[in-house]
Amino acid sequence: MRPRCAVGAVVLILLPTHLPTHLPETVEQGAAAAERIAVQTVTAAVEQPARVLQGTDGRRATLGAMLRDTLSPAGVHRMVEASRPVYDLARISVGHPFGVTFGPDGLLAAFTYGIDELRTLRVTRKGESYQAEMVKREYDVRVAAVRGEITSSLFAAVGAAGEDDQLALDLADIFMWDVDFNTELRNGDSFRVAVEKLSLDGRFSRYGRILAAELVRGRRVLQAVRFDGKQGPGYYMPDGRPMRKAFLRSPLRFTRISSGFTHARLHPILGVVRPHFGVDFAAPIGTPVRASADGMVTRAGLDGGYGKVVRLRHANGYETLYGHLSRIDVRVGQRLIQGAVLGAVGMTGLATGPHLDYRMAKGGVFLNPLKVQSPPADPIAAEEQDAFQAARDHLLALLGPAPAGLAVARANAPPARAPARAFSGASP
């Protein structure tokens, strides 16, 4: 009977014997990679082409189900036990490629399973037993200098430079403490970035580390370099101050402001003029909402006109509020780290459309979140300054010549305080 597989997309083919070893890059390419590894294993010992069965493991698949028409339960057990010191085949995942190669006697000769794009498990039959090994390879890494000019958005500028959206996200993550990408980019702003590009077999696979980055906003230049110091890897300004600060500029990625901080706004539902001591970020329902700083959850639930709301208490008397959520992912008393997802954008409470009502207070007084000067983290330690400066000079050089007449920004504008008591009795 012709061998077949009960799970996944299956093709029975004849392959030549001279194909090189190749590991999976994507699910689509991975099945072909797995079969080539299996064929190479068998054809080293036989002269005629090997028959190969390939596919991808399906939902709720087990190894026994995948191989039930090609190997007995006892054979599957022996193969799993032989593989266990190398990789536990009980951990197979949906969508990963596998290949089964049959020798001239019609029996299973080799099995391959693509763990990820760099690792493939290869099991070969030796008489009545099996031998397992992990086949590994490494990315080809090169550093590329990318630059672009903002005409509509950072995503559009990155795309116009021939790069993927992921680079825009990674770049925004570096500057998210200093720039609100929802409101503060303008036509004519520009960026430069030195980034590692990881390739397999000459094809781009993904981005690696951003080594240096620059964002030009009018006459202001923000620069960041990556430095692996005693406190771990991080991004720093050229003077050694960290990019990371106490608060993010925005709890959402890439959205727009629909209503700002003001002492007099016509309420869209109540029809009266009243203060709006927060910033409304318009975004689709379900958009993840991030904690803008490390803190503890003091409220998580319904709260009048705010609808579903989360409140956080932070160090130094700061508090933040996230209103109109569609869902809440945290509980009272839970401690969150900066950037942790606490819920999702919605339109619960007094809301005419999906948005996040984001508010900040200190000492019980509301602040305009867009004008708060966030204190930075600790700078580079004195004993690491020499190493940092050497790394900084090398990495900034990867960006190429600096634009003429522009100075590196040293600090944000001073904070503004709104004279209004926070949260207690407040409404959107």
One Martini backbone bead per residue (centre of mass of N, CA, C, O) as a GRO file, in nm:
protein
  428
    1MET     BB    1   0.098   0.034   0.021
    2ARG     BB    2   0.073   0.360   0.004
    3PRO     BB    3   0.201   0.600   0.162
    4ARG     BB    4   0.049   0.804   0.422
    5CYS     BB    5  -0.111   1.104   0.554
    6ALA     BB    6  -0.361   1.227   0.788
    7VAL     BB    7  -0.194   1.501   0.821
    8GLY     BB    8  -0.218   1.745   0.626
    9ALA     BB    9  -0.030   1.835   0.363
   10VAL     BB   10   0.012   1.591   0.094
   11VAL     BB   11   0.307   1.456  -0.080
   12LEU     BB   12   0.406   1.234  -0.340
   13ILE     BB   13   0.756   1.191  -0.423
   14LEU     BB   14   1.037   1.232  -0.640
   15LEU     BB   15   1.383   1.257  -0.561
   16PRO     BB   16   1.678   1.361  -0.584
   17THR     BB   17   2.027   1.315  -0.454
   18HIS     BB   18   2.162   1.640  -0.466
   19LEU     BB   19   2.042   1.782  -0.238
   20PRO     BB   20   2.068   2.010  -0.001
   21THR     BB   21   2.082   2.116   0.299
   22HIS     BB   22   1.763   2.231   0.457
   23LEU     BB   23   1.593   2.471   0.638
   24PRO     BB   24   1.334   2.615   0.779
   25GLU     BB   25   1.159   2.931   0.724
   26THR     BB   26   0.878   2.845   0.643
   27VAL     BB   27   0.608   2.660   0.613
   28GLU     BB   28   0.630   2.636   0.305
   29GLN     BB   29   0.949   2.582   0.297
   30GLY     BB   30   0.984   2.362   0.522
   31ALA     BB   31   0.889   2.102   0.383
   32ALA     BB   32   1.112   2.099   0.170
   33ALA     BB   33   1.345   2.096   0.369
   34ALA     BB   34   1.278   1.831   0.518
   35GLU     BB   35   1.293   1.644   0.269
   36ARG     BB   36   1.592   1.697   0.195
   37ILE     BB   37   1.710   1.585   0.455
   38ALA     BB   38   1.594   1.300   0.426
   39VAL     BB   39   1.718   1.230   0.152
   40GLN     BB   40   2.017   1.260   0.229
   41THR     BB   41   2.020   1.033   0.437
   42VAL     BB   42   1.945   0.795   0.238
   43THR     BB   43   2.126   0.845  -0.032
   44ALA     BB   44   2.399   0.767   0.103
   45ALA     BB   45   2.306   0.437   0.088
   46VAL     BB   46   2.154   0.476  -0.189
   47GLU     BB   47   2.095   0.489  -0.542
   48GLN     BB   48   1.806   0.532  -0.531
   49PRO     BB   49   1.545   0.700  -0.503
   50ALA     BB   50   1.349   0.856  -0.269
   51ARG     BB   51   1.067   0.844  -0.078
   52VAL     BB   52   0.839   1.121  -0.004
   53LEU     BB   53   0.673   1.252   0.286
   54GLN     BB   54   0.470   1.544   0.329
   55GLY     BB   55   0.401   1.814   0.578
   56THR     BB   56   0.166   1.942   0.825
   57ASP     BB   57   0.076   1.994   1.132
   58GLY     BB   58  -0.217   1.975   1.293
   59ARG     BB   59  -0.475   2.010   1.474
   60ARG     BB   60  -0.433   1.803   1.737
   61ALA     BB   61  -0.172   1.668   1.680
   62THR     BB   62   0.007   1.363   1.657
   63LEU     BB   63   0.249   1.149   1.589
   64GLY     BB   64   0.071   0.900   1.557
   65ALA     BB   65  -0.124   1.031   1.349
   66MET     BB   66   0.091   1.114   1.135
   67LEU     BB   67   0.217   0.785   1.134
   68ARG     BB   68  -0.004   0.548   1.117
   69ASP     BB   69   0.062   0.469   0.794
   70THR     BB   70   0.402   0.424   0.849
   71LEU     BB   71   0.383   0.347   1.167
   72SER     BB   72   0.396   0.188   1.441
   73PRO     BB   73   0.343   0.234   1.768
   74ALA     BB   74   0.618   0.111   1.846
   75GLY     BB   75   0.784   0.287   1.651
   76VAL     BB   76   0.704   0.559   1.764
   77HIS     BB   77   0.812   0.510   2.049
   78ARG     BB   78   1.109   0.467   1.970
   79MET     BB   79   1.145   0.747   1.838
   80VAL     BB   80   1.075   0.920   2.082
   81GLU     BB   81   1.295   0.806   2.274
   82ALA     BB   82   1.538   0.878   2.086
   83SER     BB   83   1.462   1.200   2.086
   84ARG     BB   84   1.444   1.316   2.379
   85PRO     BB   85   1.745   1.425   2.421
   86VAL     BB   86   1.685   1.642   2.184
   87TYR     BB   87   1.354   1.611   2.139
   88ASP     BB   88   1.016   1.658   2.217
   89LEU     BB   89   0.753   1.518   2.032
   90ALA     BB   90   0.515   1.621   2.223
   91ARG     BB   91   0.576   1.939   2.107
   92ILE     BB   92   0.412   1.966   1.874
   93SER     BB   93   0.311   2.201   1.617
   94VAL     BB   94   0.126   2.394   1.444
   95GLY     BB   95   0.260   2.410   1.107
   96HIS     BB   96   0.485   2.214   1.106
   97PRO     BB   97   0.725   2.055   0.937
   98PHE     BB   98   0.739   1.731   0.769
   99GLY     BB   99   0.930   1.418   0.706
  100VAL     BB  100   0.916   1.112   0.506
  101THR     BB  101   1.140   0.838   0.448
  102PHE     BB  102   1.181   0.577   0.205
  103GLY     BB  103   1.304   0.297   0.133
  104PRO     BB  104   1.340   0.028  -0.089
  105ASP     BB  105   1.165  -0.149   0.135
  106GLY     BB  106   0.928   0.064   0.244
  107LEU     BB  107   1.062   0.179   0.490
  108LEU     BB  108   1.140   0.373   0.733
  109ALA     BB  109   1.435   0.596   0.733
  110ALA     BB  110   1.317   0.900   0.784
  111PHE     BB  111   1.280   1.189   1.012
  112THR     BB  112   1.140   1.524   1.000
  113TYR     BB  113   1.146   1.835   1.209
  114GLY     BB  114   1.039   2.169   1.218
  115ILE     BB  115   1.098   2.384   1.471
  116ASP     BB  116   1.261   2.602   1.306
  117GLU     BB  117   1.458   2.797   1.094
  118LEU     BB  118   1.730   2.662   1.259
  119ARG     BB  119   1.571   2.385   1.336
  120THR     BB  120   1.620   2.021   1.291
  121LEU     BB  121   1.485   1.716   1.324
  122ARG     BB  122   1.673   1.400   1.295
  123VAL     BB  123   1.561   1.069   1.204
  124THR     BB  124   1.720   0.748   1.195
  125ARG     BB  125   1.742   0.425   1.077
  126LYS     BB  126   1.888   0.142   1.272
  127GLY     BB  127   1.729  -0.098   1.199
  128GLU     BB  128   1.543  -0.117   1.505
  129SER     BB  129   1.652   0.169   1.541
  130TYR     BB  130   1.720   0.514   1.655
  131GLN     BB  131   1.857   0.830   1.536
  132ALA     BB  132   1.926   1.150   1.687
  133GLU     BB  133   1.929   1.497   1.561
  134MET     BB  134   2.053   1.833   1.541
  135VAL     BB  135   1.995   2.070   1.293
  136LYS     BB  136   2.203   2.353   1.228
  137ARG     BB  137   2.189   2.714   1.179
  138GLU     BB  138   2.281   3.038   1.051
  139TYR     BB  139   2.280   3.355   1.014
  140ASP     BB  140   2.313   3.612   0.798
  141VAL     BB  141   2.493   3.912   0.887
  142ARG     BB  142   2.398   4.256   0.829
  143VAL     BB  143   2.458   4.601   0.801
  144ALA     BB  144   2.209   4.853   0.759
  145ALA     BB  145   2.136   5.158   0.596
  146VAL     BB  146   1.850   5.360   0.680
  147ARG     BB  147   1.636   5.597   0.504
  148GLY     BB  148   1.387   5.868   0.564
  149GLU     BB  149   1.078   6.045   0.481
  150ILE     BB  150   0.817   6.227   0.596
  151THR     BB  151   0.471   6.239   0.456
  152SER     BB  152   0.259   6.070   0.668
  153SER     BB  153   0.436   5.824   0.791
  154LEU     BB  154   0.641   5.590   0.917
  155PHE     BB  155   0.541   5.356   0.749
  156ALA     BB  156   0.567   5.495   0.472
  157ALA     BB  157   0.871   5.560   0.492
  158VAL     BB  158   0.969   5.270   0.522
  159GLY     BB  159   0.839   5.162   0.262
  160ALA     BB  160   0.988   5.364   0.067
  161ALA     BB  161   1.273   5.224   0.163
  162GLY     BB  162   1.207   4.897   0.141
  163GLU     BB  163   1.059   4.820   0.409
  164ASP     BB  164   0.927   4.692   0.688
  165ASP     BB  165   0.707   4.745   0.945
  166GLN     BB  166   0.889   4.641   1.177
  167LEU     BB  167   1.088   4.878   1.171
  168ALA     BB  168   0.887   5.090   1.273
  169LEU     BB  169   0.829   4.956   1.544
  170ASP     BB  170   1.123   4.948   1.649
  171LEU     BB  171   1.172   5.252   1.629
  172ALA     BB  172   0.938   5.343   1.815
  173ASP     BB  173   1.043   5.193   2.073
  174ILE     BB  174   1.292   5.382   2.117
  175PHE     BB  175   1.108   5.675   2.107
  176MET     BB  176   0.847   5.647   2.308
  177TRP     BB  177   0.947   5.861   2.538
  178ASP     BB  178   0.968   6.130   2.322
  179VAL     BB  179   0.743   6.022   2.110
  180ASP     BB  180   0.437   6.093   1.953
  181PHE     BB  181   0.328   5.922   1.671
  182ASN     BB  182   0.036   6.056   1.654
  183THR     BB  183   0.138   6.396   1.662
  184GLU     BB  184   0.475   6.471   1.612
  185LEU     BB  185   0.472   6.428   1.315
  186ARG     BB  186   0.614   6.566   1.010
  187ASN     BB  187   0.661   6.691   0.729
  188GLY     BB  188   1.018   6.631   0.678
  189ASP     BB  189   1.082   6.432   0.848
  190SER     BB  190   1.339   6.200   0.977
  191PHE     BB  191   1.539   5.895   0.923
  192ARG     BB  192   1.790   5.682   1.085
  193VAL     BB  193   1.932   5.342   1.042
  194ALA     BB  194   2.107   5.075   1.211
  195VAL     BB  195   2.060   4.738   1.090
  196GLU     BB  196   2.002   4.414   1.122
  197LYS     BB  197   2.025   4.155   0.870
  198LEU     BB  198   1.859   3.846   0.828
  199SER     BB  199   1.978   3.552   0.655
  200LEU     BB  200   1.875   3.282   0.421
  201ASP     BB  201   2.003   3.191   0.139
  202GLY     BB  202   1.990   3.513   0.050
  203ARG     BB  203   1.730   3.564   0.232
  204PHE     BB  204   1.525   3.751   0.390
  205SER     BB  205   1.395   3.718   0.729
  206ARG     BB  206   1.502   3.945   0.947
  207TYR     BB  207   1.539   4.147   1.210
  208GLY     BB  208   1.750   4.270   1.429
  209ARG     BB  209   1.940   4.492   1.558
  210ILE     BB  210   1.944   4.812   1.667
  211LEU     BB  211   2.229   5.021   1.683
  212ALA     BB  212   2.117   5.289   1.539
  213ALA     BB  213   1.940   5.612   1.579
  214GLU     BB  214   1.738   5.865   1.395
  215LEU     BB  215   1.537   6.163   1.473
  216VAL     BB  216   1.390   6.419   1.276
  217ARG     BB  217   1.241   6.729   1.421
  218GLY     BB  218   1.320   6.958   1.254
  219ARG     BB  219   1.566   7.088   1.478
  220ARG     BB  220   1.539   6.808   1.604
  221VAL     BB  221   1.761   6.556   1.752
  222LEU     BB  222   1.739   6.205   1.781
  223GLN     BB  223   1.958   5.980   1.955
  224ALA     BB  224   2.054   5.622   1.937
  225VAL     BB  225   2.222   5.364   2.129
  226ARG     BB  226   2.352   5.054   2.171
  227PHE     BB  227   2.406   4.904   2.506
  228ASP     BB  228   2.605   4.655   2.680
  229GLY     BB  229   2.576   4.642   3.010
  230LYS     BB  230   2.534   4.574   3.342
  231GLN     BB  231   2.209   4.632   3.291
  232GLY     BB  232   2.208   4.569   3.005
  233PRO     BB  233   2.033   4.621   2.739
  234GLY     BB  234   2.025   4.946   2.563
  235TYR     BB  235   1.919   5.286   2.515
  236TYR     BB  236   2.115   5.582   2.424
  237MET     BB  237   2.236   5.868   2.446
  238PRO     BB  238   2.531   6.022   2.369
  239ASP     BB  239   2.557   6.113   2.694
  240GLY     BB  240   2.422   5.839   2.854
  241ARG     BB  241   2.131   5.865   2.847
  242PRO     BB  242   1.843   5.719   2.869
  243MET     BB  243   1.556   5.654   2.691
  244ARG     BB  244   1.437   5.557   2.930
  245LYS     BB  245   1.137   5.623   3.112
  246ALA     BB  246   0.878   5.649   3.325
  247PHE     BB  247   0.711   5.747   3.061
  248LEU     BB  248   0.510   5.725   2.814
  249ARG     BB  249   0.375   5.910   2.558
  250SER     BB  250   0.197   5.644   2.487
  251PRO     BB  251  -0.042   5.371   2.524
  252LEU     BB  252  -0.031   5.382   2.209
  253ARG     BB  253  -0.002   5.262   1.880
  254PHE     BB  254  -0.073   5.427   1.627
  255THR     BB  255  -0.267   5.700   1.633
  256ARG     BB  256  -0.523   5.938   1.739
  257ILE     BB  257  -0.635   6.251   1.832
  258SER     BB  258  -0.972   6.352   1.934
  259SER     BB  259  -0.896   6.468   2.232
  260GLY     BB  260  -0.792   6.706   2.450
  261PHE     BB  261  -0.657   6.901   2.685
  262THR     BB  262  -0.915   7.078   2.878
  263HIS     BB  263  -1.130   7.335   3.030
  264ALA     BB  264  -1.311   7.347   2.743
  265ARG     BB  265  -1.571   7.120   2.650
  266LEU     BB  266  -1.792   6.983   2.435
  267HIS     BB  267  -1.995   6.747   2.510
  268PRO     BB  268  -2.102   6.489   2.294
  269ILE     BB  269  -2.353   6.403   2.496
  270LEU     BB  270  -2.437   6.634   2.710
  271GLY     BB  271  -2.399   6.939   2.582
  272VAL     BB  272  -2.161   7.055   2.763
  273VAL     BB  273  -1.940   7.264   2.919
  274ARG     BB  274  -1.624   7.103   3.000
  275PRO     BB  275  -1.380   6.950   3.123
  276HIS     BB  276  -1.073   6.774   2.983
  277PHE     BB  277  -0.850   6.566   3.177
  278GLY     BB  278  -0.749   6.447   2.886
  279VAL     BB  279  -0.676   6.191   2.635
  280ASP     BB  280  -0.798   6.106   2.317
  281PHE     BB  281  -0.772   5.785   2.155
  282ALA     BB  282  -0.819   5.682   1.845
  283ALA     BB  283  -0.942   5.339   1.803
  284PRO     BB  284  -0.984   5.030   1.763
  285ILE     BB  285  -1.137   4.775   1.870
  286GLY     BB  286  -0.878   4.596   2.058
  287THR     BB  287  -0.660   4.776   2.114
  288PRO     BB  288  -0.383   4.784   2.279
  289VAL     BB  289  -0.311   4.864   2.623
  290ARG     BB  290  -0.060   5.041   2.794
  291ALA     BB  291   0.151   5.083   3.036
  292SER     BB  292   0.323   5.385   3.103
  293ALA     BB  293   0.408   5.246   3.383
  294ASP     BB  294   0.505   5.149   3.658
  295GLY     BB  295   0.258   4.958   3.859
  296MET     BB  296  -0.055   4.960   4.041
  297VAL     BB  297  -0.362   4.826   4.072
  298THR     BB  298  -0.664   5.008   4.193
  299ARG     BB  299  -0.850   4.964   3.928
  300ALA     BB  300  -1.101   4.712   3.784
  301GLY     BB  301  -1.375   4.849   3.615
  302LEU     BB  302  -1.652   5.004   3.671
  303ASP     BB  303  -1.688   5.388   3.610
  304GLY     BB  304  -1.923   5.514   3.488
  305GLY     BB  305  -1.836   5.716   3.224
  306TYR     BB  306  -1.573   5.532   3.178
  307GLY     BB  307  -1.648   5.255   3.230
  308LYS     BB  308  -1.405   5.065   3.158
  309VAL     BB  309  -1.140   5.059   3.407
  310VAL     BB  310  -0.796   5.166   3.469
  311ARG     BB  311  -0.585   5.200   3.759
  312LEU     BB  312  -0.271   5.357   3.844
  313ARG     BB  313   0.009   5.334   4.066
  314HIS     BB  314   0.291   5.532   4.116
  315ALA     BB  315   0.561   5.685   4.155
  316ASN     BB  316   0.567   5.996   4.308
  317GLY     BB  317   0.232   6.032   4.292
  318TYR     BB  318   0.137   5.882   4.046
  319GLU     BB  319  -0.137   5.862   3.801
  320THR     BB  320  -0.349   5.642   3.599
  321LEU     BB  321  -0.597   5.640   3.327
  322TYR     BB  322  -0.823   5.388   3.157
  323GLY     BB  323  -1.085   5.440   2.933
  324HIS     BB  324  -1.338   5.261   2.760
  325LEU     BB  325  -1.306   4.966   2.772
  326SER     BB  326  -1.359   4.637   2.643
  327ARG     BB  327  -1.121   4.526   2.827
  328ILE     BB  328  -0.975   4.341   3.108
  329ASP     BB  329  -0.633   4.210   3.211
  330VAL     BB  330  -0.662   4.293   3.515
  331ARG     BB  331  -0.599   4.338   3.871
  332VAL     BB  332  -0.625   4.415   4.179
  333GLY     BB  333  -0.280   4.446   4.290
  334GLN     BB  334  -0.135   4.446   4.035
  335ARG     BB  335   0.181   4.436   3.886
  336LEU     BB  336   0.329   4.655   3.646
  337ILE     BB  337   0.495   4.699   3.357
  338GLN     BB  338   0.615   4.871   3.125
  339GLY     BB  339   0.397   4.790   2.845
  340ALA     BB  340   0.177   4.643   2.959
  341VAL     BB  341  -0.114   4.479   2.905
  342LEU     BB  342  -0.449   4.590   3.037
  343GLY     BB  343  -0.611   4.618   2.755
  344ALA     BB  344  -0.885   4.754   2.550
  345VAL     BB  345  -1.031   4.919   2.324
  346GLY     BB  346  -1.338   5.118   2.343
  347MET     BB  347  -1.710   5.225   2.432
  348THR     BB  348  -1.758   5.259   2.721
  349GLY     BB  349  -1.985   5.448   2.839
  350LEU     BB  350  -1.921   5.783   2.755
  351ALA     BB  351  -1.942   5.711   2.409
  352THR     BB  352  -1.927   5.763   2.043
  353GLY     BB  353  -1.650   5.600   2.026
  354PRO     BB  354  -1.362   5.448   1.977
  355HIS     BB  355  -1.156   5.490   2.276
  356LEU     BB  356  -0.904   5.648   2.475
  357ASP     BB  357  -0.897   5.754   2.812
  358TYR     BB  358  -0.621   5.950   2.915
  359ARG     BB  359  -0.482   5.985   3.250
  360MET     BB  360  -0.307   6.225   3.469
  361ALA     BB  361  -0.150   6.231   3.800
  362LYS     BB  362  -0.035   6.448   4.085
  363GLY     BB  363  -0.130   6.472   4.395
  364GLY     BB  364  -0.440   6.499   4.271
  365VAL     BB  365  -0.343   6.632   3.992
  366PHE     BB  366  -0.394   6.715   3.687
  367LEU     BB  367  -0.237   6.623   3.377
  368ASN     BB  368  -0.074   6.668   3.081
  369PRO     BB  369   0.057   6.405   2.915
  370LEU     BB  370   0.200   6.576   2.672
  371LYS     BB  371   0.372   6.770   2.909
  372VAL     BB  372   0.530   6.562   3.052
  373GLN     BB  373   0.829   6.531   3.227
  374SER     BB  374   1.017   6.254   3.213
  375PRO     BB  375   1.204   6.077   3.403
  376PRO     BB  376   1.493   5.923   3.396
  377ALA     BB  377   1.705   5.697   3.408
  378ASP     BB  378   1.990   5.571   3.468
  379PRO     BB  379   2.295   5.623   3.384
  380ILE     BB  380   2.590   5.566   3.297
  381ALA     BB  381   2.841   5.441   3.442
  382ALA     BB  382   3.152   5.551   3.505
  383GLU     BB  383   3.303   5.268   3.439
  384GLU     BB  384   3.145   5.274   3.131
  385GLN     BB  385   3.219   5.525   2.956
  386ASP     BB  386   3.444   5.431   2.766
  387ALA     BB  387   3.284   5.201   2.632
  388PHE     BB  388   3.048   5.372   2.537
  389GLN     BB  389   3.199   5.583   2.358
  390ALA     BB  390   3.314   5.378   2.161
  391ALA     BB  391   3.042   5.260   2.069
  392ARG     BB  392   2.905   5.520   1.983
  393ASP     BB  393   3.100   5.609   1.756
  394HIS     BB  394   3.064   5.355   1.583
  395LEU     BB  395   2.749   5.354   1.549
  396LEU     BB  396   2.704   5.641   1.433
  397ALA     BB  397   2.878   5.589   1.175
  398LEU     BB  398   2.660   5.396   1.040
  399LEU     BB  399   2.470   5.643   0.948
  400GLY     BB  400   2.653   5.864   0.873
  401PRO     BB  401   2.628   6.171   0.794
  402ALA     BB  402   2.534   6.446   0.946
  403PRO     BB  403   2.325   6.684   0.956
  404ALA     BB  404   2.327   7.006   0.902
  405GLY     BB  405   2.247   7.223   1.173
  406LEU     BB  406   2.205   6.995   1.398
  407ALA     BB  407   2.089   6.921   1.725
  408VAL     BB  408   2.098   6.751   2.002
  409ALA     BB  409   1.881   6.662   2.224
  410ARG     BB  410   1.837   6.719   2.583
  411ALA     BB  411   1.527   6.816   2.627
  412ASN     BB  412   1.233   6.880   2.736
  413ALA     BB  413   0.983   7.043   2.817
  414PRO     BB  414   0.828   7.172   3.058
  415PRO     BB  415   0.587   7.119   3.270
  416ALA     BB  416   0.231   7.089   3.294
  417ARG     BB  417  -0.040   7.216   3.505
  418ALA     BB  418  -0.358   7.121   3.613
  419PRO     BB  419  -0.608   7.278   3.817
  420ALA     BB  420  -0.718   6.962   3.906
  421ARG     BB  421  -0.882   6.727   4.052
  422ALA     BB  422  -0.842   6.385   4.070
  423PHE     BB  423  -1.101   6.145   3.984
  424SER     BB  424  -1.267   6.256   4.204
  425GLY     BB  425  -1.573   6.294   4.050
  426ALA     BB  426  -1.494   6.239   3.773
  427SER     BB  427  -1.542   6.291   3.420
  428PRO     BB  428  -1.528   6.273   3.069
   0.00000   0.00000   0.00000
